[in-house]
Amino acid sequence: MGSEDLNRFAVLVRERLRLREGKEPPSRRLAGALSDLAEIGALAPGSRLPSERDLAQAVGISRGTVAAAFNTLCETGLCERRHGSGTYLREAPPTGTPSFSGLLRAGTVLADLSTSVVPDPSHLVLPPIEVAALLRTPSGHGYDAEGDPRLRALLGGDVLITGGAQQGIDLAARVLLRPGDRVLVENPTYGGALSVFKRAGAHAVPVDLTDPRAVRAAIELHRPEVVYVVSVNNPTGAVLDLRHVAELARAEDVVIVEDRTLTELVYEGDPPAPLADAHPHGTVTVGSLSKVLWGGLRVGWLGAAEPLLARLAEAKQDTDLATSAVSQRLAAELLERNPVAAWRAELAGRRDYLTAALAAALPEWTWERPRGGMSLWARLPGVDTDRFAALTRRYGVAVAPGSLFSADGRHRDRLRLSFALPPVLLDQAVAGLVGAWRERG
């Protein structure tokens, strides 16, 4: 790596270190910063890292810190040392490295608490519909760019149907962000969005969005292109009143991406009002049916005022031409026959069932009772949950470690635990968690 390349790389490293400011040891912060750069492509697979001495001098840290960070990266399998040559980023990421997309690729488990979606469609009242009816669309060919008119009407009218909320967030990033842009996010926040922002080359800046002064200061300091808001927080289940964020964003001409995928699942009190009410021409609203019908439908939507909605629709056509017509027709039938209230009541019961079982079996764990959402945000004292999540799989339980929901490496003592499974599987999950807890080092 030449001197100019090294200087440019050092700037990226210092920026990632700044975003990771917190209570982590310096070497762990550096290891996390280098891992971030690998994930967003600033370090190509197979590339050689700068020498310990060169990186230490360029970034302004001790050589011992760099050496310890390199050791951490090699221990986790992200990097490898080659005798007489240096330290290299591996060609492929290690299979045990936690990633948000990896939650859906991790294989068969007895009880999966890692994903926050409806686990199966058994709660649904199924419509008496013939296959031929599913295949009839306004266009005939099924490539209806904005989506099925009947489904759009059920979801509020002026919306763009997407292949789930994840595609919606990705489309918003494609339209709104460029490499180097900043996005204000809550900490913790939805890990799938953090992955999208990293892939876009944007920097996620953690801010306490509930504090108007902190939001104002962050907008003035970072000049973000986007504020990403999850109104019913995923992973914590907190129900947030963030109208002040919309008002500040409107005053500063900043776009809000409001993730409302969980707002139908508020168990105490009313759901938060849409931020588009306060910032109508600068808000992209993300929704999904994966929380109320079934994740396997892969149906979500985006709402925005023109011309922003037209830009999102154009980006979607470039991506996949159109969302599955059959999924949309089926979703419309299911929506008309399945009021959310019944599923919400069932989930509230499962939430209380899991919290009672955990309190009895694992009294060392703590959490705040979630007012909404589908998951519990549990704290495990003195435990690195990246490693603990790998251990729980040996006991047949999948969980999501807290680091997946943090833009700066915090929350490594937390787990997101879905309570959407039926009680019989929640019992199996708790038994497996108890076994892993007893075995932990």
N, C-alpha and C positions, 0 to 999 in steps of 0.2 A: 504494500500500500504506500504510494508516494505521499510526499508531505502535504500536497493540496488535498488529496483524498482523505488523508488522516485528519486534517483540520476540519473538513466538512463532516466527517464521521464523528469527530469529537463534539461538534455542535449538536448533532442529533443525540449523542449520548447524554450531554449535559441537559438537554431539553427533557429527555425521558427521566433523568434523575430528579429534575425539578418537579415533574408530575407525580413522582413516587415519593415525595417528601412525606415523612411520617416517622413511625417508631421502629422501623426495620433497621437492622445493622447495615453499615455502609456497603459491605460486600454483597449482602442480599439485595439491596437496592440496585447495585450495579448489575448483578446477575439478572434481575428482573428487567432492567432497562435494555440489556443486550438481547434478552429473550423477546421483548416487545419489538425491537428493531428487526429481528429475524422474522417475526410473524407478519409484519407489514411489508416485508420485502426489501428493507434497507440493507439487510445482510442476505446475500444469495446463498442457497444451499450449496455446500461444498467449498465456500469461500474461506480464506485464511483470516483469522482475527489479527489485529495489530499485536505486536509483542507486548508483554506485560510492562516493560519499561516505557515504550513509546506511548501506549495508551494512558499510562499513569501521568506522564508529562503533559500530554495533549489535553487531558481532562482536568488535571490539577488535583489528583488524588494520590494516595500512597500506592507504591508498587505492591505492598502486602495486600491491600484491598483488592487490587486487580487480580492477584494470584488466587486469593480466596474465592473471588467471583468466578474465575475460570474453572476452579476445582468444582464449584457447585454446578456449573453448566455441564461439566463432564460427568459428574455423578448422576445427574438427571438424564443423561443421554442425549442432550441437545448438541453437545460438542464432543470432539475427540482430540486427544493429543497425538501427534505424530513425531516420533523420536527424531530429533535433529532438524525438524521442520517448523513446528509451532502448533498452535491450537486452531482447529478447523470446525466450522459449522457442519454438522452431518448432512448428508444428501437428503435424508427423510427424517421427520420428527420421530422421537421414540414413542412406542405405542402406549407407554404409561403416563405420558405428559398430559395433564388435564387440559381439555379444550371444550368450549361450549358445544361445538358441533359433535364432539366425541360422545356426548351424552346419548345421542341417538344411534351410535355405532358400536356401543360397548358390549353387545352380545346379550345372551339370555340370562336373566336373573329371576329369582323367585318373587321378589317384591321390588318394583322400580319406583323409588321415591325421588328420582332425579329430574323428571320432566314434569312441567307444570301445564298439563293439558288433560282433557277428559280421557281417561285411560282406555275406555272401550265404550261402544254405543249401546250397551245393554239397558240403559235407563230410558232410551228413546221410544216413543210411540211411533211405529213405522207406518208410512202411508201406503194405501192400496194403489200402487201405481205400476203401470205397464212399462216395459223397456221402451216401447215405441214413443210413449209420452216424454220420456227423458231425452229422446233424440230429436224432438221438435224444437227448433230455435227460430227466432225472427229472420235470421239471415239464410237459414237452410244449411249453410256450410259450418256453422258453429263458431266462426271467428268474429264474434261480436266484441269489438275492441274495448268498450267500456264495461261490458258485462250484460248478463241477462236482465231485461227490463223489469220482470216481476221481482227478482231478488233485489235489484237496486231500489225498487219502491219500498220493499219491506225494510230495507236498511236505511232509509231516509231520503232516497231520490238521487241527489247529485253526488254520486260516489263512483269510484273506479274499483271494480272487483279485482282482487289480486289472489295469487296462490298462497294465501296465509299472511299473517302479520309480518313474518320475517321478510317476505318479498316486498311488502309495503315499506318497511324501514330501509331496505336496500335500494328501492326506487327513489325514496326521498334523498338518500345519500348520493346517488348518482346524479340527481338533478341539482342538489343544493351545495355539494361539497367538492372541493379540490384538494389535492395533496398539500398539507401544511395548514389547512383551515382548522379552526378550533370549535369544539362542541362542548357546551356546558352540560354536565350530567350530575345527577344525584349520586351519592356514594353510601350504600350500594345501589346498583341499578341493574336493569335487565342485561344479562351477559350476551345475549344474541345481538343486541344493538352495539355493544362495545366491539364485538367481532366485526360487524359491518363497518364501523367507523375506522377501525384499524386497517381493514382491507382497502378502504378508500384513501388511506394515507393521512387521515385527519387525526388531530390530537384531542382526546377526550379529557376535559378538565373537570375534576370533581369539585362540586360546590354544594353547600347546604342550601338547597332551593327553598326551604321553608323560611329562610331568613332574608327578608327584603334587602337589608343592607349588604349582606354577603353577595346577593345576586347583582345588585347595582355595581358593587366594587369589581366583581368578576367581569361584567360586561365592559366596564370602563378600562380594565387592565388588559383583557384578552381579546376584545373586539371579536367575539365569536360570530360565525355565520349562522349557527343553529343552537337552540337550547332544546335538549331532548328531555321530555317530561313523561314520567309514568305515574298517572294520577292515582291509581291504586298500585302501590309499589310492588314490584317483583324484584327481589325475593321476600320483602318483609311483611307484606300484606297491610302496610299502613295506608290509610285513606287520607290523601293530602289535598288541602285547599290552597291552590297555587295561582289564584287569580292575579296576585301581585306580579308574578313572573310574566304573565301575558301582558299586563299593563306596562311593565318596564321594557319588555321586548318590543312592544308596539311603539313606544316612545323612541327607542333606539334603532328601529327598523331592522330587528333581528327576527328570523323565522323560528317559530316553535314547531317541533314535531311532537305531538301529544299522543302517547300510546295509551289508548283507552280499552285495551283488550280485556281488562279485568273489572271494568266499572259495573258490569251487570252482577258481579259477585261481591256485593257489600252486605254484610250481615247485621251490622248495627248502624243506624242512621241512614242518611241519604247519600247516594253517590255524588262525587264532585261534579259541578257544572262544567260543560265543555269550555275549554280555553278559547275556542274559536268565537265564543260570544263576546269576549273582550278584545280579541285580536283577529277579526274576521278575514282580513286579506293577507295575513302572514302566518296562518296556522295550517299545518298538515295534520289531519287526524287519522290515526291508525286504529283499525278494528279487526276482530277475528271471531270466527265461530268455533275455534278449537277449544275454547274454555266453556262453552255452553252446549254445543252439540257433540262434536267429535273431532279430534285433531286430524284424523285420516282423511277428512273431506278436503283439507288444504284450501279453504276458502276464507279470505279476509277482504278488507276494503280500505280505501283511502278516501278521505274527504278534504277538499280544499276549494278556495275560490278561484275563479278564472282570473288570469290565464295560467295560474300555477297548476291547476288540475289538468289542463291540456298538456303541459310539459311532462307531467307525471305519466299521462296516458301514452304519450309519444315514446317515453323511455321504456314503458312496459311493452309496447309493440316491438321495440328493438330487442327486447329480452326474450319474449316467448310468444308473441303475436296475440295470444288470448288465453284466459283461464279456462280450464276444462268446462265445457258447456254442460256435461252430464252432472258434474259435481255441483254446479250452480243450480240446476233444475231440482236436484235432490235436496239441496240445502233449503231452497224455498219451500218445498213440501214439508220438510222437517220443522222449519221455523213456525209454520202455521199450526202445527199439531203439538208443539212442545213448548209451553210457556216456561220461561226461565225460572219462575218462582219455585217450582217443584224441585228442580235441580239445585237451586241455591239452598233450599232447606235441607236437602240431603247432604250437601257439602258441609253445611254448618254442623250437622251431626257428626260427620266424619272428622272434622276439625277437632271437636270436643273429645271424640273417642281417642284420637291419636295423642292429644296433649295429656289426657288422663293416663294413658298407658305409659307414656314417656316419663311423666312425673313420678309414677310408681316404680318404674324399672330403672330409671337413670336420673336420680335426684340431683346429681352434680350438674346436669345440663340446665341451662336457663333460656328463656325466650319471653317475648311480649306477645300476648294473645292477639293474633291478627284479626283486624276488623273486616278484612276483605281478602280477595285473592284465593289461591289454592295451595299455599305453602306456609310452612313454619320456618322461621329464621332462628336457628338454635345456636347458642354459644357453648363450645366445649372447652372448658378451662385447661390451658396448658397443652393443647393438642394442635399439631399442624394438620389441618383437615385435608390438604392435598394427599398426604400419606394415608390418613385415616380412611378416605374415600376408596383408596385402592384396597385397603384391608377389608372393608365391609363387603366387597365383592366376593371374597372367599367365603363369606357367610350368606351369599345369595341376595344381598341387598345393594342396590345402586342408589347413591346419594350425590348431590352436587356440592362440591367444596366452595367455600365463600370467596376464594380468590377469583373465581369466574365472574363475579358480579362487581368487581372493583376496578376502577381505572388506574389506581396507584398502588396496587399490591396489598392493600389492607384486607381485613376480614379473614385472615388465614386461620382463625379459631372458630369459624362459623360454618354451618351447613344449611343448605336449603333442602327442606324435607316436604315433599308433596303429601297432602292428606287426602288426595282424590281417590285413592284405592278403596275398595270395600273393606269392611272391618276384618274379615278373615285374612286378607293379605296384609293389613296393617299389623295384625298380631304377629305374623311371620316376620315382618320387617323389624318390629321391636325386638323380637327374640334374636334376630341376626345382629342388630346393633348392640345388644347387650353382650353377645359373644365377642364381637370385635372390640368393644370397649374394655373387656376383661383381658384381651390379648395384647392390647396396645403396649408399645415399649415405654 
